[in-house]
Amino acid sequence: MALYLLSVDNAKLHVSKGNRKIGKGIWSFSTLPGNQDHLLYVKGKGLLTTVPGTCSKYCDGCAKDGCCYAWRDAKLHSNACIPAWGENTLLLREDPKRLFKDIDMFIKIRNNKYVQTKDERYHRVRIWRWHVSGEIESLQQLELMNDIAIKHPEVNFSVYTKNFDVLTKYLKKYGTNSIADNFIINISEWHGVAKKFLDKYPGLFNVFEYDDSQLKDCTLSQSEKDRLAKTPHCMAVCADGSHRLDKDGKPITCDHCKRCYTKTGARTAVYAH
């Protein structure tokens, strides 16, 4: 029996505001990492939940201790992460209309005064991050994510994804100009996994590329290492994988930079961390 028994009937929306990596100014929605073949177990506790993660085939190769940060966090902070991310996962799969209605209301309540007055003091939700943990699973989910961005032009919505299959379906169905201006899609690139997709849609999406060129077991060619060395890097992560600090000794977070929360079509690399 799983440690956390979850049901869509009792599930509710869980939203977080910030963490040590993205900063305090970014709201986020997460789902469970992993998939049916990679359920979450903890030594001494056993199976945490029977709800499969949302990473589907994109989980392979990542779902192991020490590699995926979401995998690590789900295990380390299971009492907080599993119920919250698990209920979000169930709602997204089994009752998406209720979930997105709740998300719409969540943002409306917090931004209503700003929308009415345009007074920046009341702009509570400025940036929204989809899937700090988890992945887009279906065309319907992507459609609903785009719809909520259209409803709330005062918010920048951002997501990192490897689900090129769903993106391709969306673009074929709606066209390349159909994605909301305030919906920023960052293509997660690693050792060329996104090359075919990016060659087909050059400059349409931001690219966030994993750079492990500094690691001893890196398999990249020298030309790829040279290319990455010339690529702008995430300002929050040092070459040794540590968290970069500002001049006051405070960690640099995503809400300092906002590069991945602005639609530019630019490529950004991030050192392995």
N, C-alpha and C positions, 0 to 999 in steps of 0.2 A: 504494500500500500504506500502511496506517495505521502510525503510529509505535509504537503499543501493540497487540499482537495478544493478544486475551483469549479464554479458553475456559472454559466452565462446568465442564469436567472437572477443571481445575486450580484452580478458584476456591475461595476460603475467605472466611469472615466477617471483615470489617474494622470495628472499633469504635474511635472516638476518645474521649478524655477531655478535654473542654474546648477552648476557643480564646479568642482575645482578646475576642470579643464575648459568648459565653455564660458564660465563666468556667471555672474548673478543676473545679468540682463536678458538672458535667453530662456524662453519657456520651451519645454520639450515633452514629447510623447514617445514612449518606448514600448516595444513588445519583446517577447522572449527570444533570446538567441538560440541557435541550434536548429534541429529539424527532427523528423521522426526517427532517424537513425542515430541521432546524437541528442539524447535526452539528458537532462541535468541531474547528475549524481554528485553527492558529497560523501567522502569517506567518513564513516561513523554515523551518517544520517541516512544514507541510501538515496532512493529516488526522491527528488524534490517535488516534481509535478509530472502528471501524465500528459499535460498539454504540450504538444510539440512546438518548437520554436519556429520562427517565420523565415529563417534564412534559406530554406529549401536546398537546392543543389549548390547554392553559393556558400554553404556552410562547410563543405568538404575541404579539408586542409587547414581550416581555421579553428575548428571546435576541439581545442585541446588546451590544457592548462599552460599558461605562459605565453599564449599566442593572441587570442582574441580578448580584448579588454572587457567586452560585454559578458563573455563567458566567465571570466574571472570575477567580475563584480556580482553577477547573478549568484555565484557560489559563496563568495565572501560575505555578501550582504543579503543572504537569501530571505531573511525575515522581512525585509523591506521590498526587495526587488521581485521575488517570485509572485506574491499576491498582486502587486500593482501591475507588473508587466504581463502577468498571466491573464488577469481580467481584461486588460486592454487587448490582448491577443484574441481572447474569446469573443469580445464584442466586435472586433474588426472582422472576424471570420463569420460569425453567426448572426450578428445584428448590427451591420454597418450603418444602416440608416439612423438607428438610435444613437450610435456612437457619434456620428458626425453632426447630428442635431445637438447633442450635448456639447461638442466642441464649439459649434457655432454660438451657442448660448453662453458658454464660458468666455469667449472673446467679446461678445456683445456686451455682457455685463461689465467687464473691465474697461472696455474702450468707449462705452456709450457717451460719456461726457466729452471725451476728446472728439469723437465724430461730430457731436453737436456744436462744439465751440472751437475746435482746432487749436485749443490751448494745450501746448506740449506738456504741461504739468499733469495732464490727465491721460497721457498716452501710456497706458499700463502695459499693453502687449504690443511690442514693436517687432520682435523677432521670435519665430517659432521654428524649432528644430524637430523634424520627423525622425524617428528611429535612431536615437542615440544608441539604443540596442534594437536589433531586428532589421528587417528588410521588407521592401514592397513585395507582396505575394501575387497580386493579380491586377488585371486591367481595370476592374471595378474600383479597386483601392486607389489606383493612380488617378482615375477620373474624379473620385470624391475628394482627393487631395487638391486637385486643380480647381474644383468647384468651390472649395472653402477659401482658396486664395482669391478667387474672383469676388466672393462675397465680402472679403475683408482686405481691400486694397491698401489699408493703412498698416498692414502687417507684412513683413517679409518672411515667407515660408521657405525652408531649406531642407534638402535631403541629400544624403550620400547613397548611391546605389550601384550594385553590380547586375541588377536585373535588366539586362539589355533586351531580353525577349519581350518583356512587358512594354518597355519603352518603344521598341520597334512596332509592336501592335498598335500602341497609342498613336504614333506618328503616321502610320499607314491609314488609320481610321480617321484622324482629325487633321493631319497636316502639320508641317513644321512650325507654323505660326500660331498654333492653338494653345500653347502653354502660357499661362498667365505671366505677365511681366514681373509679378512679385513672388513667383514660384521658382526658386533657384534649385536646379538639379545639378548636383556634383557627381560626375562619373568617377567611381572608384576604380582606379587603374593599378595593376600590380603585374609586373613582368609581362606586359603586353596582352593581358586578358581582354582589354577593351579596344585593342587596336582596330579590329575589323569593324566594330560599331562606330568608332570615332572617325575612321576613314570614310565611312558612308555619310556621316553627319558632322563634317568638320566645323568647328566654331560654334555649334549650336548649344553646347552645354559647357559648364565649367568642368575641369578635370582635376581630380585630387589623387596624386600618384604616390604610392608607397615607395620610399627610397631606402633599401637595405644595403646600399653599396658599401657602407662602412663596416658591415659585418664580415667576419672571416669566412662564413659558409655561403656568401653571396654568389649566385651563379650568373650574374649579368655579364655581358661582354664589356670590353673596355670602352667601346664606342657608346654603349648605353650609360656607362658610368660617367663618361665625359659629358654626355647630354644632360644627365641629371644634375651634374655639378653646375651647369649653367642655368638650370631651372630655378625660378624663385621658390623659396621654401617657406613652409608654415613658420611664422615667427615665434610660435609658442614652444617649439621643440628644438633642442640643440642637437648637434651632429652626434653626440654620444647618447642620445635618447632621453636626456634629462629635460625637465621642464624649465624653459628659459625665464629668467627674472628681469623685471624692469629696473630702472636706475634707483628705485626706492627699495629694491629687494622683494617686490611682490610678483607672484606668478603672472605671466602674460596669458590672457585667456581670449577666447574667440570674440567676446564682445569688445575687446580692444581693437581688433583687426577688421572683422566683418567681411573679409575677402571671400569666404565661402557663402556669405549671405547677401552677395551682390552679384547680379547677373552680368558677367563680363565675357564668358567664353574662354577665360584664361586658364592656364595650367599651373597648378601649385603642387610642389612635392612636399612630402613630410618624411623626416628621418624615422627609421624604425625605433619604436619606443614601447 
